[in-house]
Amino acid sequence: MPLTDAQWARIEPLLPDRTPRRGGRWRDHRQVIDAIAWKFQTGSQWVHLPAEYGSWKGVYTRLRNWAIDGT
């Protein structure tokens, strides 16, 4: 279930700037948060993430990086 606008408004200010340090532009944070929520709500494995959320590796890596940097 995607985030509501009210939920997103509370979360968005806590997330880092979307400007990448290197490489291309990051996928939209809201879509990544929705993908992470889907994964944990369903209990599914990362490799089964629906294509609409993008690459499972990209979502997993972003979650991992956010965990490491305290986001």
N, C-alpha and C positions, 0 to 999 in steps of 0.2 A: 504494500500500500504506500503510495507516494506521500511525501510530507505535505501538510497543509501549508498555506501561505503564512499562517500565524506561527507555526512551528519553525518554518524556514526563517522568518524574521528574527526569531530568538537565537537561532544557531549561526546565521550568516556572519555576524560581527566577530564571532569567535574563531573563524577560519582564516588561514593565511592568505596573503595577496595571491592572486592567480597568475601573476607574472612568473614564468619559469626561470630558474637559474641557468638552465641550458636546454637545448633542444627546442621542440615545438611548444605550442600553446597547450595548457592543461585542459582536460575535459572539465566541463562545468561542475563545480563543487556540489550543487544540488543533485545532479544526476548521480554523482558518486555516493553521496549520503543515502540516496534512495536505493542504490545497489547494495550498499553495506547493510541497510535495514532489511532488504529482501533476503539476503544471505542468512542473517541471524534469525529472522522470523520463520523462515522455512527450514532451517537447520541443514540446508543443502551444502554440498561441497562447492568450493569456488569455481571449479571447472564447469559447473552446471548453471552458472549465472546466465540469464537470458541475454541474447545479443543486443537488445534494446538499451542495456546499461553499458555497453562497450566491452572492452577486453577485460576478462576476469583478472588477468595479471596486472593490468593498470590499476584497477580498483583495489586489489590486494596490496599492491605496492604503495598506493597513496595512504591506505589505512595504516600500513606498517610504518611509513615515514611519519605520519601524524602521531602515532603512538610513541615513536622514538623522540620526536621533538616536543612532545607534551601538548600538542594541539588537542 
